[in-house]
Amino acid sequence: MAVLRANNNTLTSVTALPSGVGGSLTLLATTTISSSTAAVEFDSMNTRGYKTYKLSVVQARPVTDNVKPMIRVAGADGTIDTGNIYNRAAKGLSSAGDDLDNGQVYGSSSGFLIFGGVTNVGNDAHESFSFEMYMMGAADSATNTTFHATGTSIGSDYCTCIVSGCNVFEAAISTKLQFSMNSGNIAAGVFKLYGVS
């Protein structure tokens, strides 16, 4: 076993990481949107063989201005659940120095609003949003499906950063993951789903 030591702010003599440290990502699917699309969906979330998934959304933009990016799931029947079963919370900062309290919603939200209930995203050519979200518990009927996301919404004169989370408070499997806007369609973006092992 190699000895780990710091040398001028660098680590030397590391030959391997201990088990359980790190992990690997397996790209499962990629969807690129370049014209108006209602939603991006990933099926078979409960049978892909992973306990954790990562969704990476890069430079997405809505068709309609001032809307909110949203996640929903489907239960065992495969139908996207639009009921008030999503407990969500979000907190953020703006480039103007504003503290964005996007609040919390317990059991009265019909979707996970990734940037919270206050922050909207824009549809101008210079505007976009990106985020990384982890999904846990899709195949476990004894626990709630849980999400954790970090993201940024930008424009020519603003930047908003958000940390958010959500759980689907039904003890059921999640067979499908759906990304959409809370109003209108998706105009652009790259959507990558990874399995985390």
Disulfide bonds with the S-S distance in Angstrom:
none
